[in-house]
Amino acid sequence: MAFLGIPMLFYDRTLGKKDFNFHPHKLIVDGKSEILADPNILTSHSVITHISKGFPYPHAVGTKLVDFHMSVLKRSLPQAHCFTYTEYVQKNKHEVLQILEAVTNLHPNLWTRIVYKTGITTKATARKWGDIVKLGIYGVTNLESGWIIPNPVSILFHGTIDTSKTNVNDAYLLSGPDMYRYINGYQEELNEIYDYLKRVLDWNLPEVMNCHIIPVVYMRFIVENYNKDALDELVVAYLKFISKEDLVRVVAKERLDNNDFKKLISEKSEAKQKILNCISENFTSFSKTVFYDIEDANCFTQYDLLKGGGLYIHPWAIDNKLNDVSKAFIFLRKCYSLVRDQLQEEI
């Protein structure tokens, strides 16, 4: 997404000990991870406490962790439009405060966490807007500590602030591995709050606001430039396999000549074997860029990109429907798992 120049918001309010997807307290490079900061500290407050000997980019003890991660990202992807959640709420501070006051008047129970200057978080409850004002809102009215903006409200910002500024009725949010799963749990609450904001704020919000949550977790057809030919080969092999599979269905449905059916089955099997061979021959590279498991903290990152020679996205993955791209990845990941298991058995 960043490579394509699509605006990306980086949420900097996570804890390393709980964020099993992005591991903010770590440096991930060359397929390995090292702890840089305390995983118990809110990412926005974390500073580097350990220096990596394996990564040459300057990172001194005491440097803000978010600044380090974002600076390398922007240096490795200069065309990217990336910003942190803190930067977003600061840029829209006036509108954010209006929404937060209105939401608090409706549902003060949404506020559940505060962060201290040390970066340690704790649970808390609020009864009224005055409670929020007194302690301060972290990142908005207080840059060191205060209440942490509730997650449902953060999502609501994009369906109110962003859309009112652009005068549109539809917002498209690209979801990582989690958001598209938990969003349904907020739907009723978000609808209620939106209707309330529409009444109390003079923003001329549309009667109906459509928020489309687009899961892009399977958009993985990207490698370093040096491995372009391998990815091209993999996509060609997959498309050939799919074409054979479609023909098999047609022949089976129409009950055509049995010899033709056997021949197609054989060709389909050969096409799948080409996929397996391609993955096997490029296993190490594919394991970091295409088929990585995000929880393992060993995937390709901006730190690898800074040391490497650029990225290549296969055109097929951009030109085709997301559903088809996701379907392709899910099938190819199963093939990858099969190859991985076979390689482990050989060791």
N, C-alpha and C positions, 0 to 999 in steps of 0.2 A: 504493500500500500504506500509506504513512504517513498519507495523507488519510483512509483508512478506519479508522485506529487500530490496525492490525496491528503487533505488535512488530517493530522493525527494528534489526538490529545493523549498525553501520557499521565495516567493517574498516579500522583506521587504521595498518596495517603495510605500506603500498604505497609505491612510488617513482613520482614523477611521470613520470620518463623511461620507465617501463615500463607504467604504467597508462593505456592508450589508451582506456579506457572512461569513467573518471570524472575524469581530469585534476586530481588533488587540489591540485596546485601552482598552479592557475589560478582566476581569478574569471570565471565565465561569466554574462553578463547582457546583455539586449537583443540577443541573437543574436551576440555577440562575446565573445572571451576575452582575458584579460590575465594575464600571469605575475605571481603574487604572491610566490612563494617558490622556493627552489632545488629543481629537479626531481631532484637527486641525493641529497637528504636524505630519510630515512625520514619518512613523513608525520607520525608521532607526535612527531617531534623538530623538524619544520619550524616556522619562524617567518616572519611576514610581513616581506619585505625591500623590497617595492615597494607604493606606495599608488595605488589606482585613483582617478582624478579623475572617473570617470563614475558612481561608486556612492556615494551619500550616507551610507550606514551607517558609523559610526566603525570604523576599522581602522588602528591605529597600528603603525608599524614595531616589530618585536619581539614582537607579539602571537602566541600560539601558533596555528598555522594550523588545527588541529583545533577549537580553541575558537571560532575565528571562524566556520568553516563550520557547526558544530553550533548555535551561538547564533542564527544567522540562520535556520537550519532550524526550530528550536523556536519562534522568534518568528513565523515565517510560517505554521507549522502547529502551533498550540498544543495541538491534540487528539492530536498524534502521540506515539507511545511509542517514542522513538528513543534509542539509547545506543551508545557505541563499544565495540569489542572490548576495549580496555584496561579500561573500566568493568566489562565482563562478567567478565573473569578476576579482577579485584580483588574483585568481589562474591562470587565463588565460589572464592576463593583456597584454602581448605582442601581442597575436592574436586579442584580443578585440580592441586594438588601431589600428591595421592594418585595421580591418573591418570598424571601425568607421570613419577613415580618408577617406577610399574609398567610403563609403556610403555618407558621407558629400559632397564629390566632385560631386557625382551624384545627390543627393537630400538633400541639406542643409535645406530645408523646413521641414524635418522630426523632427528637433529639435524644441520643443515647450515649454519646461518647465525647470525652474531652481529651485534649493533649496538653501536657505540661511543657515548660521551656526545655526540659531535658529530653523530650521526645517520647516519654513514657505516656501511654494512654490508659484511661480508666473509664468505667461505665458511670453514667450520671443521668439524672432525669430533670426535666424542666417543666414548669407549670404555666409560664407565660413568657411573652416576648421580653419583658423586663429582665428575666433571669438570663436570657441570652445576651442582651446588651451589657449587663453588668460584668459578665465574665469575658465577653468578646467572642467573635467568630474567627477561628484560626484561618489565616490566609486572606481575610477580608478586612476586618476591623482591628485585628491583632496578628502581627506577623510572627509572633513567637509562641503563643499558646492560645487556648480557648476551645470553644465548641467545634467539633468536626461536623461539617455539613452532611446531613443524612444522604445516603446513597440514592433513594428514590427521587429526592429533590435535585440531585446532580443530574440525573437523567432528564428530569423535567426542564432543566435549563435549555436543553437543545430544542425542545418542542415549544418553547416560549420566547426566550431571548433571541436565539438564532433565527427562528422563523419570523418573528416580528420585525427584525431588522432587514430581512430579505424579502418579506411580503410573500411568503409561500405557504401552502397548506400541507406540504409533505416534507418530512425530514427522514433522511436515510442515515442510520447509524450502523457502522460496520462493527460487528461483534467478534471478540476473541473467543476463547474456549468456554467461557462461562456465561456471559451476559445473555445470550439468546436462550439459555436454559432457565435462568432465574427470573427473567423479565415478566413472565406470566403471573408470577406471584405478586407483582406490583401493579398489575393492570387496573384493577378496580380502584385502588388507592390513587393512582395517577389520573384516572378519569375524573374522580371526585375533585381532586385538587385543581385540575385544569379548569373544570367548570366554575369552581370558586374564583380562581384567578381571573377568569374571563369577566366575572361580575364586578370584582373589586378593583381591578387595574384598568387604567384608561390606555390600553395598548392596542385596541382594535384587533384583538386576537380572533382568528377565524372560528366560526361556529363548530367546525369539526377539524381537528388536527390529526393527521395520519402520521404515525411514527413507525417507520419500517425498520425492523431489526434484521440486518443481513449478516448471517454467519459466514465469515471468510476464513475460518480455521482450516479449511481444506484447500485453500488456494496456495499450493506449495510447489508449483511448477517453476521453480527458480533455482539457479545454480550460479557458481562463479563462472566468469567468461571462459576460463580454460576448460570447463567441463560442458560447454555448449553442445558439442557433438553427441555426447552421451545422453543428454536430455532429449535432443532431437530424435535420437535412435529409440529412446523409450516411448516417446509419444507416437512415433510412426508405428512401432510394434503394437502399441495399445489399440490404435485406430484400426489396424489390420485385424486384430483379434476381434474387436467389436463388429466389424463388417462380416467376418466369418460367423460369429455368433448369431447375427441377425439372419443370415442366410440359412443357418441350421434351423432356426425357428420357422422360417417360411417353408422349408422343405418338409419339416416334421408336420406342420399344420396341413399342408396340401397333399401329404402322403405321396410324394414323388418317388422316382426310381430309388430302390434301396441302395444301389451301388453309388449313386450320387450322394446319398445321405452319408454313407460310410466315408466317402472321399472328403466331404465337408468336415466331418468330425475329426478326421486325421489332420486336415489343414488347420482347423481351429486349435487342435492340440499342439501343432508345430508353432503356431502364432504365439500361444501362451509360453512355450518353451523359449522363444526368442526374448520375451519379456523377462523371464527368469534369468536367462543368460546375461542380458544387459544389466540387470540389477546386480547380479553376482560380480560381473567385471568392474562395476563402478560402485561397489558396496560402500566403501569408506566415505567417498564423497557424498553419495546419496543419503547416507545415514545421518549426516550433519545438516544437509540443506533441504532435502525433500521429505524424508521419512523419520525425522527426529521425534523423540518423545519429549515433549516440553518439560515434563517433570524431572527428567534426568539431568538437566542443567549441563548439557554437553553439545548443544546445537550451534549452528553458525550464527554469529552475532555481529554487531557493528565493529567489534574489535578485530574480528577476522577480516571483515571487509576493508578496514583501514590498512591492513597489512597486505591485502590481496589486489586483484586486478579488475574489479568491477563485477557487475551482475548481469545475468541474462534470464529474461522471462520468456518462456515459450509463447509465441503469438497465439497458438491455439487456446491457451488458458485465458487469454484476454478477450479473444473474439467470440468465444462461445458462452452459452448460458452457465450461470453459476451452478445450477443443478447438475448439468452435464460434467462440469469440471470437478465438482464434489464427488459425483458417482465414479469418475475415473480415478480420483485419488484413493477412494475407499477400496476399490478393486486392486489398485497397484500396491496399496499398503499391505493387503493380504498376501500378495505375491512377495513383497519384501520380507514379511514375517516368515514365510515359508523358506526363503533363501537364508535368512538369519538363523533359523532353527537348524537347517542343514549344515551350515558352516560351523555352528556350535557343536554339532554331533561329530564333525570331523576333527575337532581340536582334541 
